[in-house]
Amino acid sequence: MRTLLAQGTGGRGDTINLSPTGQFANLNGITIPGIITFAVTAVLVVAGLIFFFMLIIGGIKWIVSGGDKANTEAARNQITAALIGLVIVFAAWAIITLLSNIFGISILNLTLPGIQQG
């Protein structure tokens, strides 16, 4: 085990406090499980929003295509791709929820066991 020591004015070794202070004091609460939880949640939300807006834009393209066969086909393909993307995102969310309910593995509230020091 390593300890960071500094030579104090009294000749004894003083421990240096490496905790952030001031405006960075709230960084003490950041953990790897917290980062993983945030990343998984953010990816699901961003992907859902992207595919939702793809669906909306595809619908608008279909409306303004004016009966042109090529534009209507392109809009229909975009709507199909957006729906498939939404199904994949919701399936990923369902799998995460299923893992949480059946096995007790909650990726959206991840906690890792700590190391016991004795």
Secondary structure, 3 states (H helix, E strand, C coil): CCCCEEECCCCCEEECCCCCCHHHHHHHHCCHHHHHHHHHHHHHHHHHHHHHHHHHHHHHHHHHCCCCHHHHHHHHHHHHHHHHHHHHHHHHHHHHHHHHHHHCCCCCCCCCCCCCCC
